[in-house]
Amino acid sequence: MARPLPALHLLAALVVVAVWGTNFVVIKWGLADFPPLTFAALRFTFATLPAVFLLKRPEVSWRLLAIYGVLIGIGQFGLLYIAMTGWISPGLASLVIQVQAFFTIGFAMLAAGERIRGFQVAALALAAAGLGWLVAHLNAEVTPLGLGLVLVAALSWAGGNTAQRAAGPVNALSFVVWSSLFSAPPLFLLALTVEGWPAVSSSIAHADAAAWGAVLWQSVGNTLFGYAVWGWLLARHPAASVAPLALLVPVFGMGASAVLLGEPLTSWKVTAAVLVLGGLALNTLGPRFARKFARTATTTTT
């Protein structure tokens, strides 16, 4: 049964989701100095080094580590960073990427042969309505290419989640660190191929302290700190008590983008956010309400 988190644990969870949400602003700042694939490669380099020498390799196959590393490194963040180079705003990116939850559930159902439940249909319909509302308001803040890239990034994230779930109950932080060995090299190779050596070398040579701070925020704050604390919380509390707090990530993302980047919170954005977050909330909290309804019905009949 889900129980309220102790005050300090709740504060820790809120700090993590705040870091994850505001990270979209930091990505935008970093992209002002680094080309997207170079920036992603640097992120995963520092997520791996020196932590890979301090953490024991999780007892999973190299194949799973490689699948996760490629899907998250290239598929999720590589495409997300490209999309955020002018194709979609940080606030909207923080919202759209969350549809990975539905892709993750879809993959799990295909693997287990499960049937979709009623509340999941309703949740998906709400989220789809939110995305449809974004499509109806395509402009410089959300272009067709940007929306498409972030949706593929969300699909890649869901694939990574599926690979991580297949690994079983391993240390999440260790899994992310060791899988990053398969993220950074192909990202650097792609950066050299697509962006070119002059752009890669020049951006690294001329990056200032703020640019390197953005890289460290991505690797140390967003990845190492975030996964370590979130994993620590999940090890001590039911997932139903911790997971719903992740719904606040796009709230922090859109709020930080409005405050720090001046991204306008127009009525159509708020409407889209309410629909998508409503779908995510129903998807996350639906099982809890279903169990409560079942207990109430049983009590009534007896």
Contacts in CASP RR format, 6 or more apart in sequence:
PFRMAT RR
TARGET T0000
AUTHOR 0000-0000-0000
METHOD contacts of the structure
MODEL  1
MARPLPALHLLAALVVVAVWGTNFVVIKWGLADFPPLTFAALRFTFATLP
AVFLLKRPEVSWRLLAIYGVLIGIGQFGLLYIAMTGWISPGLASLVIQVQ
AFFTIGFAMLAAGERIRGFQVAALALAAAGLGWLVAHLNAEVTPLGLGLV
LVAALSWAGGNTAQRAAGPVNALSFVVWSSLFSAPPLFLLALTVEGWPAV
SSSIAHADAAAWGAVLWQSVGNTLFGYAVWGWLLARHPAASVAPLALLVP
VFGMGASAVLLGEPLTSWKVTAAVLVLGGLALNTLGPRFARKFARTATTT
TT
1 238 0 8 1.000
1 240 0 8 1.000
2 238 0 8 1.000
2 240 0 8 1.000
2 241 0 8 1.000
2 288 0 8 1.000
3 237 0 8 1.000
3 238 0 8 1.000
3 241 0 8 1.000
4 10 0 8 1.000
4 241 0 8 1.000
5 13 0 8 1.000
5 233 0 8 1.000
5 237 0 8 1.000
5 241 0 8 1.000
5 242 0 8 1.000
9 233 0 8 1.000
9 236 0 8 1.000
9 237 0 8 1.000
12 229 0 8 1.000
12 232 0 8 1.000
12 233 0 8 1.000
13 229 0 8 1.000
13 230 0 8 1.000
13 233 0 8 1.000
13 242 0 8 1.000
13 245 0 8 1.000
14 245 0 8 1.000
14 248 0 8 1.000
15 229 0 8 1.000
16 225 0 8 1.000
16 226 0 8 1.000
16 229 0 8 1.000
16 230 0 8 1.000
16 233 0 8 1.000
17 245 0 8 1.000
17 246 0 8 1.000
17 248 0 8 1.000
17 249 0 8 1.000
17 252 0 8 1.000
18 248 0 8 1.000
18 252 0 8 1.000
19 221 0 8 1.000
19 222 0 8 1.000
19 225 0 8 1.000
19 226 0 8 1.000
20 222 0 8 1.000
20 226 0 8 1.000
20 246 0 8 1.000
20 249 0 8 1.000
20 252 0 8 1.000
21 94 0 8 1.000
21 249 0 8 1.000
21 250 0 8 1.000
21 252 0 8 1.000
21 253 0 8 1.000
21 256 0 8 1.000
22 252 0 8 1.000
22 253 0 8 1.000
22 256 0 8 1.000
22 260 0 8 1.000
23 217 0 8 1.000
23 218 0 8 1.000
23 222 0 8 1.000
24 84 0 8 1.000
24 90 0 8 1.000
24 91 0 8 1.000
24 93 0 8 1.000
24 94 0 8 1.000
24 253 0 8 1.000
24 256 0 8 1.000
24 257 0 8 1.000
25 90 0 8 1.000
25 253 0 8 1.000
25 256 0 8 1.000
25 257 0 8 1.000
25 260 0 8 1.000
25 261 0 8 1.000
26 214 0 8 1.000
26 217 0 8 1.000
26 218 0 8 1.000
26 222 0 8 1.000
27 39 0 8 1.000
27 80 0 8 1.000
27 81 0 8 1.000
27 84 0 8 1.000
27 90 0 8 1.000
27 214 0 8 1.000
27 218 0 8 1.000
28 84 0 8 1.000
28 90 0 8 1.000
28 257 0 8 1.000
28 261 0 8 1.000
29 210 0 8 1.000
29 211 0 8 1.000
29 214 0 8 1.000
30 39 0 8 1.000
30 211 0 8 1.000
30 214 0 8 1.000
30 215 0 8 1.000
31 39 0 8 1.000
31 81 0 8 1.000
31 84 0 8 1.000
31 85 0 8 1.000
32 211 0 8 1.000
33 203 0 8 1.000
33 206 0 8 1.000
33 207 0 8 1.000
33 208 0 8 1.000
33 210 0 8 1.000
33 211 0 8 1.000
33 214 0 8 1.000
34 42 0 8 1.000
34 203 0 8 1.000
34 204 0 8 1.000
34 207 0 8 1.000
34 211 0 8 1.000
34 215 0 8 1.000
35 191 0 8 1.000
35 195 0 8 1.000
35 199 0 8 1.000
35 200 0 8 1.000
35 203 0 8 1.000
36 78 0 8 1.000
36 81 0 8 1.000
36 82 0 8 1.000
36 84 0 8 1.000
36 85 0 8 1.000
36 195 0 8 1.000
37 78 0 8 1.000
37 81 0 8 1.000
37 82 0 8 1.000
37 187 0 8 1.000
37 190 0 8 1.000
37 191 0 8 1.000
37 194 0 8 1.000
37 195 0 8 1.000
38 188 0 8 1.000
38 191 0 8 1.000
38 195 0 8 1.000
38 199 0 8 1.000
38 200 0 8 1.000
38 203 0 8 1.000
38 204 0 8 1.000
39 81 0 8 1.000
39 214 0 8 1.000
39 215 0 8 1.000
39 218 0 8 1.000
40 73 0 8 1.000
40 74 0 8 1.000
40 77 0 8 1.000
40 78 0 8 1.000
40 81 0 8 1.000
40 183 0 8 1.000
40 187 0 8 1.000
40 191 0 8 1.000
41 183 0 8 1.000
41 184 0 8 1.000
41 187 0 8 1.000
41 188 0 8 1.000
41 191 0 8 1.000
42 204 0 8 1.000
42 215 0 8 1.000
42 219 0 8 1.000
43 77 0 8 1.000
43 215 0 8 1.000
43 218 0 8 1.000
43 219 0 8 1.000
43 223 0 8 1.000
44 73 0 8 1.000
44 77 0 8 1.000
44 180 0 8 1.000
44 183 0 8 1.000
44 184 0 8 1.000
44 187 0 8 1.000
44 219 0 8 1.000
45 180 0 8 1.000
45 184 0 8 1.000
45 219 0 8 1.000
46 215 0 8 1.000
46 216 0 8 1.000
46 218 0 8 1.000
46 219 0 8 1.000
46 220 0 8 1.000
47 176 0 8 1.000
47 177 0 8 1.000
47 180 0 8 1.000
47 183 0 8 1.000
47 218 0 8 1.000
47 219 0 8 1.000
47 220 0 8 1.000
47 223 0 8 1.000
47 224 0 8 1.000
48 177 0 8 1.000
48 178 0 8 1.000
48 180 0 8 1.000
48 181 0 8 1.000
48 183 0 8 1.000
48 184 0 8 1.000
51 177 0 8 1.000
51 224 0 8 1.000
52 177 0 8 1.000
52 178 0 8 1.000
52 180 0 8 1.000
52 181 0 8 1.000
55 171 0 8 1.000
55 173 0 8 1.000
55 174 0 8 1.000
55 177 0 8 1.000
55 178 0 8 1.000
56 171 0 8 1.000
56 174 0 8 1.000
57 174 0 8 1.000
57 178 0 8 1.000
58 65 0 8 1.000
58 167 0 8 1.000
58 170 0 8 1.000
58 171 0 8 1.000
58 174 0 8 1.000
58 175 0 8 1.000
58 178 0 8 1.000
59 170 0 8 1.000
60 167 0 8 1.000
60 168 0 8 1.000
60 170 0 8 1.000
60 175 0 8 1.000
64 163 0 8 1.000
64 164 0 8 1.000
64 166 0 8 1.000
64 167 0 8 1.000
65 175 0 8 1.000
65 178 0 8 1.000
65 179 0 8 1.000
65 181 0 8 1.000
65 182 0 8 1.000
66 179 0 8 1.000
66 182 0 8 1.000
67 160 0 8 1.000
67 163 0 8 1.000
68 160 0 8 1.000
68 163 0 8 1.000
68 164 0 8 1.000
68 167 0 8 1.000
68 175 0 8 1.000
68 179 0 8 1.000
68 182 0 8 1.000
69 160 0 8 1.000
69 179 0 8 1.000
69 180 0 8 1.000
69 181 0 8 1.000
69 182 0 8 1.000
69 183 0 8 1.000
70 182 0 8 1.000
70 183 0 8 1.000
70 186 0 8 1.000
71 156 0 8 1.000
71 157 0 8 1.000
71 159 0 8 1.000
71 160 0 8 1.000
71 163 0 8 1.000
72 156 0 8 1.000
72 157 0 8 1.000
72 160 0 8 1.000
72 179 0 8 1.000
72 183 0 8 1.000
73 180 0 8 1.000
73 183 0 8 1.000
73 187 0 8 1.000
74 156 0 8 1.000
74 183 0 8 1.000
74 186 0 8 1.000
74 187 0 8 1.000
74 190 0 8 1.000
75 152 0 8 1.000
75 153 0 8 1.000
75 156 0 8 1.000
75 157 0 8 1.000
76 153 0 8 1.000
76 154 0 8 1.000
76 156 0 8 1.000
76 157 0 8 1.000
76 160 0 8 1.000
77 153 0 8 1.000
77 183 0 8 1.000
78 153 0 8 1.000
78 187 0 8 1.000
79 149 0 8 1.000
79 150 0 8 1.000
79 152 0 8 1.000
79 153 0 8 1.000
79 156 0 8 1.000
80 93 0 8 1.000
80 97 0 8 1.000
80 149 0 8 1.000
80 150 0 8 1.000
80 153 0 8 1.000
82 149 0 8 1.000
83 93 0 8 1.000
83 145 0 8 1.000
83 146 0 8 1.000
83 148 0 8 1.000
83 149 0 8 1.000
83 150 0 8 1.000
83 153 0 8 1.000
84 90 0 8 1.000
84 93 0 8 1.000
86 140 0 8 1.000
86 143 0 8 1.000
87 143 0 8 1.000
87 145 0 8 1.000
87 146 0 8 1.000
87 149 0 8 1.000
88 96 0 8 1.000
88 141 0 8 1.000
88 142 0 8 1.000
88 143 0 8 1.000
88 146 0 8 1.000
88 147 0 8 1.000
88 149 0 8 1.000
88 150 0 8 1.000
89 141 0 8 1.000
89 142 0 8 1.000
89 257 0 8 1.000
89 261 0 8 1.000
89 263 0 8 1.000
90 253 0 8 1.000
90 256 0 8 1.000
90 257 0 8 1.000
90 261 0 8 1.000
90 263 0 8 1.000
91 250 0 8 1.000
91 253 0 8 1.000
91 254 0 8 1.000
91 255 0 8 1.000
91 256 0 8 1.000
91 257 0 8 1.000
91 258 0 8 1.000
91 263 0 8 1.000
92 134 0 8 1.000
92 141 0 8 1.000
92 142 0 8 1.000
92 254 0 8 1.000
92 269 0 8 1.000
92 272 0 8 1.000
93 150 0 8 1.000
94 249 0 8 1.000
94 250 0 8 1.000
94 252 0 8 1.000
94 253 0 8 1.000
94 254 0 8 1.000
94 257 0 8 1.000
95 250 0 8 1.000
95 253 0 8 1.000
95 254 0 8 1.000
95 272 0 8 1.000
95 273 0 8 1.000
95 276 0 8 1.000
95 277 0 8 1.000
96 131 0 8 1.000
96 134 0 8 1.000
96 147 0 8 1.000
96 150 0 8 1.000
96 151 0 8 1.000
96 154 0 8 1.000
96 276 0 8 1.000
97 150 0 8 1.000
97 153 0 8 1.000
97 154 0 8 1.000
97 157 0 8 1.000
98 154 0 8 1.000
98 249 0 8 1.000
98 250 0 8 1.000
98 276 0 8 1.000
98 277 0 8 1.000
98 280 0 8 1.000
99 127 0 8 1.000
99 131 0 8 1.000
99 151 0 8 1.000
99 154 0 8 1.000
99 276 0 8 1.000
100 154 0 8 1.000
100 155 0 8 1.000
100 157 0 8 1.000
100 158 0 8 1.000
100 161 0 8 1.000
101 158 0 8 1.000
101 280 0 8 1.000
101 283 0 8 1.000
101 284 0 8 1.000
102 123 0 8 1.000
102 124 0 8 1.000
102 127 0 8 1.000
102 283 0 8 1.000
103 154 0 8 1.000
103 155 0 8 1.000
103 157 0 8 1.000
103 158 0 8 1.000
103 159 0 8 1.000
104 157 0 8 1.000
104 158 0 8 1.000
104 159 0 8 1.000
104 161 0 8 1.000
104 162 0 8 1.000
105 120 0 8 1.000
105 283 0 8 1.000
106 158 0 8 1.000
107 158 0 8 1.000
107 159 0 8 1.000
107 161 0 8 1.000
107 162 0 8 1.000
108 114 0 8 1.000
108 162 0 8 1.000
108 165 0 8 1.000
109 115 0 8 1.000
109 116 0 8 1.000
111 162 0 8 1.000
117 290 0 8 1.000
119 282 0 8 1.000
119 283 0 8 1.000
119 286 0 8 1.000
119 287 0 8 1.000
119 289 0 8 1.000
119 290 0 8 1.000
120 283 0 8 1.000
122 279 0 8 1.000
122 282 0 8 1.000
123 278 0 8 1.000
123 279 0 8 1.000
123 280 0 8 1.000
123 282 0 8 1.000
123 283 0 8 1.000
123 286 0 8 1.000
124 279 0 8 1.000
124 283 0 8 1.000
126 275 0 8 1.000
126 276 0 8 1.000
126 278 0 8 1.000
126 279 0 8 1.000
126 282 0 8 1.000
127 275 0 8 1.000
127 276 0 8 1.000
127 278 0 8 1.000
127 279 0 8 1.000
127 280 0 8 1.000
127 283 0 8 1.000
129 275 0 8 1.000
130 271 0 8 1.000
130 272 0 8 1.000
130 275 0 8 1.000
130 276 0 8 1.000
131 147 0 8 1.000
131 272 0 8 1.000
131 276 0 8 1.000
132 272 0 8 1.000
133 268 0 8 1.000
133 271 0 8 1.000
133 272 0 8 1.000
133 275 0 8 1.000
134 142 0 8 1.000
134 147 0 8 1.000
134 272 0 8 1.000
135 147 0 8 1.000
136 268 0 8 1.000
137 268 0 8 1.000
137 272 0 8 1.000
138 144 0 8 1.000
138 147 0 8 1.000
141 263 0 8 1.000
164 172 0 8 1.000
164 175 0 8 1.000
167 175 0 8 1.000
172 227 0 8 1.000
172 230 0 8 1.000
172 231 0 8 1.000
172 234 0 8 1.000
173 224 0 8 1.000
173 227 0 8 1.000
173 228 0 8 1.000
173 231 0 8 1.000
176 223 0 8 1.000
176 227 0 8 1.000
177 224 0 8 1.000
180 223 0 8 1.000
188 200 0 8 1.000
191 200 0 8 1.000
192 200 0 8 1.000
230 242 0 8 1.000
233 242 0 8 1.000
234 242 0 8 1.000
240 287 0 8 1.000
240 288 0 8 1.000
243 284 0 8 1.000
244 281 0 8 1.000
244 284 0 8 1.000
244 285 0 8 1.000
247 277 0 8 1.000
247 280 0 8 1.000
247 281 0 8 1.000
247 284 0 8 1.000
250 273 0 8 1.000
250 276 0 8 1.000
250 277 0 8 1.000
251 277 0 8 1.000
254 263 0 8 1.000
254 265 0 8 1.000
254 269 0 8 1.000
254 273 0 8 1.000
255 265 0 8 1.000
257 263 0 8 1.000
258 264 0 8 1.000
258 265 0 8 1.000
END
